[in-house]
Amino acid sequence: MRKVRSQNRPEKPQRKRRLPGQRQIPAGRRYGRVLVAYFSWADNAVLDEDVDAVTSPSVIAPGNVQELAGWVQEETGGDLFSIRVKDPYPSDWDDCLERANEERGDDARPELEESVENLDDYNTVYLGYPNWWYGVPMALLSFLEENDLSGKQVYLFCSHGTGGLANSAEIITDALPDAEISDNIFDCYEEDASSSENDIKEWVSRTNQ
């Protein structure tokens, strides 16, 4: 495995949604070098000694999106890139949500530790994230603004609670007007992430048919 260097729930669904700006990527097309970029709370928090593994399970490695990204990497042979902020989030879930909501209200762009090196080398990007406040972590928008994905084929995968994908796909589509975003989106409930290996690998396989 190669990591990129710096510079309340029903059956889990796999939704196919077509949004303005999204295009159906033709079947039978093989892709070049793959980047698996993801934002995970577990990679962006400093753990308190008394962190509660029951109320804040996804902050303990491997986090939900972190684990999903690892399986995408295994299936694609791509390069992993963890989107990390310079100022880590609290490891208490309520405190993390409070800060995330403040960032959303301010339309903030948290400063990131690093950008992707040699981004032009990649043809395909799998982009993973959690649903925070019916959208995406603002750090994901920092990443999209600092790393130009124009012309690249982008596949989204998301871990979420009862809010589902909410507005996350629309937000990403608006942020990437010149990328080729697939309408085949993988999503799973956060409680199901740890048991979704087969599902997400099957989804990845279908994206590369």
C-alpha positions as CSV (number, residue, x, y, z in Angstrom):
1,M,0.0,0.0,0.0
2,R,1.4,3.4,-1.0
3,K,0.4,6.6,0.8
4,V,0.7,9.9,-1.0
5,R,3.5,12.1,0.2
6,S,2.6,15.7,1.1
7,Q,3.4,19.0,-0.9
8,N,-32.0,4.8,13.6
9,R,-31.6,2.9,10.4
10,P,-33.0,0.8,7.6
11,E,-31.0,-1.5,5.4
12,K,-28.0,0.3,4.2
13,P,-28.6,1.9,0.8
14,Q,-26.3,2.4,-2.2
15,R,-27.9,5.3,-3.9
16,K,-27.5,6.3,-7.5
17,R,-28.3,10.0,-7.9
18,R,-27.9,12.2,-10.9
19,L,-27.2,15.8,-9.9
20,P,-26.7,18.9,-12.1
21,G,-23.1,18.8,-13.2
22,Q,-22.8,15.0,-12.8
23,R,-22.3,12.8,-15.8
24,Q,-22.8,9.1,-16.3
25,I,-19.3,7.6,-16.8
26,P,-19.5,5.0,-19.6
27,A,-19.1,1.4,-18.6
28,G,-16.1,-0.5,-20.0
29,R,-13.6,2.4,-19.6
30,R,-10.4,1.6,-17.7
31,Y,-8.7,4.2,-15.7
32,G,-5.1,5.2,-15.0
33,R,-3.5,6.0,-11.7
34,V,-5.9,6.3,-8.8
35,L,-6.0,8.6,-5.8
36,V,-8.1,7.7,-2.7
37,A,-8.5,10.9,-0.8
38,Y,-10.6,11.0,2.4
39,F,-11.4,13.0,5.4
40,S,-11.9,11.1,8.7
41,W,-12.5,12.4,12.1
42,A,-10.2,9.7,13.5
43,D,-7.3,11.3,11.5
44,N,-8.2,14.8,12.7
45,A,-8.6,14.6,16.4
46,V,-6.3,14.3,19.5
47,L,-7.8,11.7,21.7
48,D,-8.6,12.6,25.3
49,E,-7.6,10.0,27.8
50,D,-11.3,9.6,28.8
51,V,-12.8,9.5,25.3
52,D,-15.9,7.4,25.3
53,A,-15.7,4.6,22.7
54,V,-19.5,4.2,22.9
55,T,-20.6,7.8,22.3
56,S,-17.6,8.7,20.0
57,P,-16.7,5.4,18.3
58,S,-15.7,6.8,14.9
59,V,-12.9,8.9,16.5
60,I,-11.0,5.8,17.5
61,A,-8.9,4.4,14.7
62,P,-9.7,3.1,12.3
63,G,-12.5,5.6,11.8
64,N,-15.5,4.9,9.6
65,V,-14.3,6.8,6.5
66,Q,-10.7,5.8,7.2
67,E,-11.7,2.1,7.1
68,L,-13.8,2.5,3.9
69,A,-10.9,4.3,2.2
70,G,-8.6,1.5,3.1
71,W,-10.8,-1.0,1.3
72,V,-11.2,1.3,-1.7
73,Q,-7.4,1.4,-1.8
74,E,-7.1,-2.4,-1.6
75,E,-9.5,-2.8,-4.5
76,T,-8.0,-0.1,-6.8
77,G,-4.3,-0.3,-5.9
78,G,-4.5,3.5,-5.6
79,D,-2.6,5.9,-3.4
80,L,-4.1,6.9,-0.1
81,F,-4.2,10.6,1.0
82,S,-5.7,11.6,4.4
83,I,-7.0,15.1,4.5
84,R,-5.8,16.5,7.8
85,V,-6.3,19.9,9.4
86,K,-3.6,21.8,11.2
87,D,-5.9,22.4,14.2
88,P,-7.3,19.0,15.2
89,Y,-10.9,18.6,16.3
90,P,-12.1,17.6,19.8
91,S,-12.4,13.9,20.4
92,D,-15.7,14.5,22.2
93,W,-18.5,14.1,19.5
94,D,-20.7,17.0,20.9
95,D,-17.7,19.3,21.0
96,C,-16.6,18.3,17.5
97,L,-20.1,18.9,16.2
98,E,-20.2,22.3,17.8
99,R,-16.9,23.4,16.1
100,A,-18.0,21.9,12.8
101,N,-21.2,23.9,13.0
102,E,-19.3,27.1,13.7
103,E,-17.1,26.4,10.7
104,R,-20.1,25.8,8.6
105,G,-21.8,29.1,9.8
106,D,-18.6,31.0,9.0
107,D,-18.1,29.3,5.6
108,A,-14.6,28.6,6.9
109,R,-11.8,26.8,5.1
110,P,-9.7,25.1,7.8
111,E,-6.0,25.1,7.1
112,L,-4.7,21.8,6.0
113,E,-1.4,20.0,6.8
114,E,-0.5,19.3,3.2
115,S,-1.6,19.1,-0.4
116,V,-1.4,16.2,-2.9
117,E,2.0,15.9,-4.6
118,N,2.0,15.3,-8.4
119,L,-1.8,15.6,-8.6
120,D,-1.6,15.7,-12.4
121,D,-0.4,12.1,-12.4
122,Y,-3.9,10.9,-11.3
123,N,-6.8,10.2,-13.7
124,T,-9.3,9.0,-11.1
125,V,-10.1,10.2,-7.6
126,Y,-12.2,8.4,-5.0
127,L,-13.3,11.0,-2.5
128,G,-14.5,9.9,1.0
129,Y,-16.1,11.9,3.8
130,P,-18.6,11.8,6.6
131,N,-21.9,13.7,6.6
132,W,-21.4,16.6,9.0
133,W,-24.4,18.9,9.5
134,Y,-26.2,17.7,6.4
135,G,-23.2,18.5,4.3
136,V,-19.5,17.9,4.3
137,P,-16.7,18.9,6.7
138,M,-15.4,22.3,5.7
139,A,-11.9,20.8,5.5
140,L,-13.1,18.9,2.5
141,L,-13.8,22.1,0.7
142,S,-10.4,23.4,1.7
143,F,-9.0,20.3,0.0
144,L,-11.1,20.7,-3.2
145,E,-10.1,24.4,-3.5
146,E,-6.4,23.6,-2.9
147,N,-6.2,20.6,-5.2
148,D,-7.5,21.1,-8.7
149,L,-9.5,18.1,-9.8
150,S,-10.6,19.5,-13.1
151,G,-11.0,16.9,-15.8
152,K,-10.6,14.0,-13.4
153,Q,-13.1,11.2,-12.9
154,V,-14.4,11.5,-9.3
155,Y,-16.3,8.8,-7.3
156,L,-17.8,9.7,-3.9
157,F,-18.2,7.5,-0.8
158,C,-19.8,8.6,2.4
159,S,-20.5,7.4,5.9
160,H,-23.5,9.0,7.6
161,G,-26.2,8.9,10.3
162,T,-29.9,9.2,9.7
163,G,-29.4,12.3,7.5
164,G,-28.1,10.1,4.7
165,L,-26.2,11.9,2.0
166,A,-28.3,15.1,2.7
167,N,-26.7,17.9,0.6
168,S,-23.2,16.6,0.5
169,A,-23.1,15.5,-3.1
170,E,-24.6,18.8,-4.3
171,I,-22.0,20.7,-2.3
172,I,-19.2,18.7,-3.8
173,T,-20.6,19.0,-7.3
174,D,-20.8,22.8,-6.9
175,A,-17.2,22.9,-5.7
176,L,-16.0,20.8,-8.7
177,P,-17.7,22.3,-11.8
178,D,-15.0,21.0,-14.1
179,A,-14.6,17.5,-12.7
180,E,-16.4,14.4,-14.1
181,I,-18.4,13.3,-11.0
182,S,-20.0,9.9,-11.2
183,D,-23.7,9.7,-10.1
184,N,-22.9,6.2,-8.7
185,I,-22.3,7.2,-5.0
186,F,-21.5,4.7,-2.2
187,D,-23.0,5.5,1.1
188,C,-23.5,3.5,4.3
189,Y,-24.7,4.2,7.8
190,E,-22.0,4.9,10.3
191,E,-22.9,1.9,12.4
192,D,-22.5,-0.3,9.3
193,A,-19.2,1.0,8.1
194,S,-17.1,-1.6,9.8
195,S,-19.0,-4.4,8.1
196,S,-19.2,-2.8,4.7
197,E,-16.0,-4.3,3.2
198,N,-17.7,-6.5,0.7
199,D,-20.3,-3.9,-0.3
200,I,-17.8,-1.1,-1.0
201,K,-15.4,-3.4,-2.8
202,E,-18.2,-4.6,-5.1
203,W,-19.1,-0.9,-5.7
204,V,-15.5,-0.1,-6.6
205,S,-15.5,-3.1,-9.0
206,R,-18.6,-1.8,-10.7
207,T,-17.0,1.6,-11.2
208,N,-14.2,0.1,-13.1
209,Q,-16.2,-2.2,-15.4
